[in-house]
Amino acid sequence: MILLLAGVLAMAALLTVWMLHANNRTSSAVDDPVPAASTPSGIRSSAVPGSSTPPGSDDAKATSAPAGSQSAASDFVAAWLEPDTDARKQALQGTAVPGLAEQLMMTARENVPDAKPAGPPVLEHVSTYSAEYTQRLTDGTAIRIYLAADPQAEHGWVATSVEQA
């Protein structure tokens, strides 16, 4: 009886290990569907090659900075760092979604870095309707800017979120 119980437990353990191993192989294949060599340096694509992405899906493949997105990110950073409150409010309203602009205007000026952009924003992730940039600042910090396509915006893109990188 003990021998039978030991055999069943051993089979259960082997089955569990086999399932975990198979699951890890499947999830790693899904997590990194595009080989690194086919993706431009520094850009992560969320599209799965060979998949039929529905029209209008944010998973549609994009491999370079969409037109106007880098300018939109630069303008947003300049607006956010603007020391003059009135100019800052007006600039944020033109470069960010209303909720983000309002939230950033409620931020105390001493909580906004006293810095300037250190070079252009760097594209980190892109799809047809969204882009993510990282902007280094002269004080040594960096911020991450999330953009969404907006055909009515000056550059065709608006900032939807910002966070420390």
Legacy VTK file of the C-alpha trace (Angstrom):
# vtk DataFile Version 3.0
C-alpha trace
ASCII
DATASET POLYDATA
POINTS 165 float
0.000 0.000 0.000
2.821 2.409 0.917
4.620 1.507 -2.301
1.506 2.322 -4.352
1.089 5.680 -2.554
4.762 6.531 -3.167
4.353 5.701 -6.871
1.272 7.929 -7.204
3.051 10.830 -5.453
6.104 10.419 -7.692
3.905 10.497 -10.827
2.075 13.570 -9.543
5.398 15.331 -8.901
6.674 14.483 -12.392
3.435 15.663 -13.981
3.593 18.948 -12.039
7.224 19.605 -13.065
6.409 18.762 -16.677
3.415 21.158 -16.693
5.413 23.993 -15.154
8.197 23.512 -17.677
5.741 23.460 -20.599
3.987 26.583 -19.248
7.289 28.494 -18.933
8.242 27.655 -22.517
4.846 28.824 -23.782
4.840 32.101 -21.812
8.402 33.007 -22.843
7.491 32.454 -26.483
4.525 34.815 -26.095
6.415 37.400 -23.996
9.107 37.929 -26.661
7.411 37.239 -30.005
9.813 39.375 -32.072
13.463 38.344 -32.272
15.761 41.120 -31.040
17.543 41.350 -34.401
14.345 42.338 -36.243
13.410 45.166 -33.857
15.244 48.510 -34.073
17.481 49.155 -31.083
15.673 50.399 -27.986
12.171 49.877 -29.367
9.840 47.215 -28.023
7.021 46.222 -30.334
3.821 44.784 -28.920
2.668 43.216 -32.161
2.829 39.477 -32.702
4.119 38.639 -36.197
1.708 36.632 -38.267
-1.281 37.555 -36.120
-4.287 39.165 -37.687
-4.549 42.378 -35.709
-8.019 43.931 -35.992
-8.196 47.348 -37.651
-7.826 50.150 -35.122
-6.073 47.904 -32.628
-3.243 49.403 -30.597
-1.307 46.182 -31.184
-0.724 47.033 -34.825
2.996 46.892 -35.579
4.993 50.110 -35.709
8.775 50.069 -35.805
9.799 53.727 -35.746
8.703 56.970 -34.166
5.374 58.012 -35.656
5.381 61.431 -37.307
5.049 64.208 -34.763
5.350 62.014 -31.665
8.885 63.099 -30.741
7.957 66.773 -31.174
4.872 66.229 -29.025
7.009 64.629 -26.296
9.545 67.499 -26.467
6.832 70.143 -26.301
5.192 68.400 -23.349
8.481 68.273 -21.412
9.125 71.955 -22.132
5.583 72.804 -20.975
5.926 70.762 -17.787
9.259 72.378 -16.898
8.069 75.939 -17.700
8.667 78.113 -14.608
6.011 80.750 -15.448
2.655 79.467 -14.138
0.460 81.109 -16.792
2.678 80.034 -19.694
2.918 76.551 -18.179
-0.876 76.202 -17.953
-1.383 77.264 -21.561
1.427 75.024 -22.855
0.204 71.978 -20.898
-3.316 72.420 -22.233
-1.929 72.154 -25.769
0.306 69.133 -25.158
-1.530 66.910 -22.647
-4.970 65.431 -22.159
-7.124 67.708 -19.960
-6.940 65.487 -16.856
-3.137 65.328 -16.942
-2.781 69.062 -17.612
-5.057 69.854 -14.665
-3.250 67.401 -12.389
0.157 68.841 -13.282
-1.074 72.404 -12.709
-2.030 71.419 -9.153
1.531 70.208 -8.525
3.492 72.648 -6.373
6.260 74.343 -8.373
8.902 73.102 -5.910
7.935 69.523 -6.876
8.759 70.129 -10.538
12.472 69.661 -11.329
14.495 72.821 -11.864
16.085 71.316 -14.952
16.091 71.353 -18.726
15.900 68.474 -21.207
19.288 66.819 -21.744
18.989 65.930 -25.414
15.922 64.761 -27.299
13.391 62.294 -25.887
14.270 58.661 -26.616
11.624 56.344 -28.050
11.161 53.280 -25.827
7.968 51.647 -27.102
5.713 52.293 -30.039
2.518 51.038 -31.590
0.174 52.604 -34.099
-1.750 54.645 -31.535
0.643 55.020 -28.606
4.273 55.858 -27.941
6.479 55.915 -24.864
9.497 58.193 -24.572
12.135 58.658 -21.902
13.536 62.148 -21.379
16.770 62.701 -19.455
16.986 65.994 -17.575
20.008 68.142 -16.743
19.610 67.433 -13.015
20.369 63.743 -13.677
16.786 62.500 -13.388
14.667 61.045 -16.170
10.952 60.976 -16.873
8.829 58.626 -18.942
6.166 60.219 -21.153
3.241 58.216 -22.526
1.576 59.601 -25.651
-1.624 58.742 -27.481
-2.509 59.631 -31.045
-4.843 62.615 -31.295
-5.489 63.894 -34.823
-6.711 67.235 -33.447
-3.500 67.934 -31.499
-0.787 70.187 -32.950
1.628 67.306 -33.602
-1.048 64.598 -33.786
-0.112 63.290 -30.290
-0.870 64.240 -26.672
0.696 63.195 -23.399
-1.569 60.971 -21.335
0.760 60.206 -18.444
4.175 61.073 -17.047
6.251 59.354 -14.386
9.768 59.246 -13.065
11.848 56.778 -15.072
LINES 1 166
165 0 1 2 3 4 5 6 7 8 9 10 11 12 13 14 15 16 17 18 19 20 21 22 23 24 25 26 27 28 29 30 31 32 33 34 35 36 37 38 39 40 41 42 43 44 45 46 47 48 49 50 51 52 53 54 55 56 57 58 59 60 61 62 63 64 65 66 67 68 69 70 71 72 73 74 75 76 77 78 79 80 81 82 83 84 85 86 87 88 89 90 91 92 93 94 95 96 97 98 99 100 101 102 103 104 105 106 107 108 109 110 111 112 113 114 115 116 117 118 119 120 121 122 123 124 125 126 127 128 129 130 131 132 133 134 135 136 137 138 139 140 141 142 143 144 145 146 147 148 149 150 151 152 153 154 155 156 157 158 159 160 161 162 163 164
